[in-house]
Amino acid sequence: MQGDVKAAYTAGDAALIPYRTRIKGLFFIAASAGTDPIVIYDNATTAAGNVLLTVGTTAAGGNTVYIPAQGILATNGVYVDTGDADSVTVFYG
């Protein structure tokens, strides 16, 4: 099923999407390889609840994460803990 894809950007931990959606992919920038991963929560307000996705920041530079099929369903919204990443863009829809 086709649908519009949107993007939300953050340079720090943030509540990005306040409603039900599907995460389609991520793009993140890391200045250097780190040990603190990016964590995406099924929550519209805080870093709590079900973890939908954890992505390591093990390579410096721009990194893309493709999510197959219809994406990951976030029923309560999306909160991003950026970990060691300098910035994260979430593609959703």
matplotlib code that plots the C-alpha trace (Angstrom):
import matplotlib.pyplot as plt

x = [0.0, 1.4, 1.3, 3.0, 6.3, 7.3, 10.5, 11.3, 14.8, 16.4, 19.9, 19.1, 16.7, 13.2, 9.6, 9.3, 5.9, 2.9, 0.6, 0.3, 2.6, 5.0, 8.7, 10.1, 13.8, 16.4, 19.4, 21.9, 25.2, 27.8, 31.1, 32.8, 32.0, 30.3, 29.0, 25.7, 23.0, 20.1, 16.9, 13.4, 10.5, 6.8, 6.0, 5.0, 6.5, 9.4, 12.1, 10.0, 7.8, 8.4, 11.6, 10.8, 14.4, 17.9, 20.7, 24.4, 26.5, 29.5, 30.6, 31.4, 29.7, 26.2, 24.4, 21.1, 18.8, 16.2, 13.2, 11.6, 7.9, 5.5, 7.9, 7.7, 4.4, 4.5, 1.0, 1.7, 4.0, 7.8, 10.4, 14.1, 17.1, 19.9, 22.7, 26.1, 24.6, 24.9, 21.6, 18.8, 16.2, 13.2, 11.2, 7.7, 4.2]
y = [0.0, 3.4, 6.3, 9.6, 9.4, 12.2, 13.0, 14.3, 15.5, 15.9, 16.7, 15.5, 13.2, 14.2, 13.2, 13.4, 12.0, 12.3, 9.8, 6.3, 5.8, 3.4, 4.0, 3.5, 4.2, 6.3, 8.4, 9.4, 11.2, 10.2, 12.1, 9.0, 5.4, 5.1, 2.6, 4.3, 3.2, 5.1, 3.8, 4.4, 4.0, 3.5, 6.6, 10.1, 11.9, 10.1, 7.5, 4.7, 1.8, -0.6, -0.3, -0.5, -0.3, -0.1, 0.9, 0.9, 4.0, 1.9, 3.8, 7.5, 9.6, 9.3, 6.0, 4.8, 2.2, 0.7, -1.0, -3.6, -4.3, -1.9, -0.6, -0.8, 0.2, 2.7, 2.7, 5.5, 7.8, 8.0, 9.1, 9.0, 8.7, 9.7, 7.9, 8.8, 10.1, 13.8, 13.8, 11.5, 11.8, 9.4, 8.6, 7.6, 7.4]
z = [0.0, -1.0, 1.4, 2.0, 3.8, 6.2, 8.0, 11.5, 12.5, 15.9, 17.2, 20.7, 22.6, 21.6, 21.3, 17.5, 16.5, 18.8, 17.1, 15.7, 12.7, 11.0, 11.0, 7.5, 8.0, 9.7, 8.7, 11.3, 11.6, 14.1, 14.5, 15.6, 16.4, 19.7, 22.2, 23.1, 20.5, 19.1, 20.8, 19.4, 21.9, 21.3, 23.3, 22.4, 25.4, 27.0, 26.8, 28.3, 27.3, 24.5, 22.6, 18.8, 17.5, 18.7, 16.3, 17.1, 16.1, 15.3, 12.2, 11.8, 9.2, 7.6, 8.1, 6.6, 8.1, 5.8, 7.4, 5.2, 4.3, 5.9, 8.6, 12.4, 13.9, 16.7, 18.2, 20.8, 18.9, 18.6, 21.0, 20.0, 22.3, 20.0, 21.9, 20.5, 17.2, 16.5, 14.7, 13.6, 10.9, 11.2, 8.0, 8.8, 7.4]

ax = plt.figure().add_subplot(projection="3d")
ax.plot(x, y, z, "-o")
ax.set_aspect("equal")
plt.show()
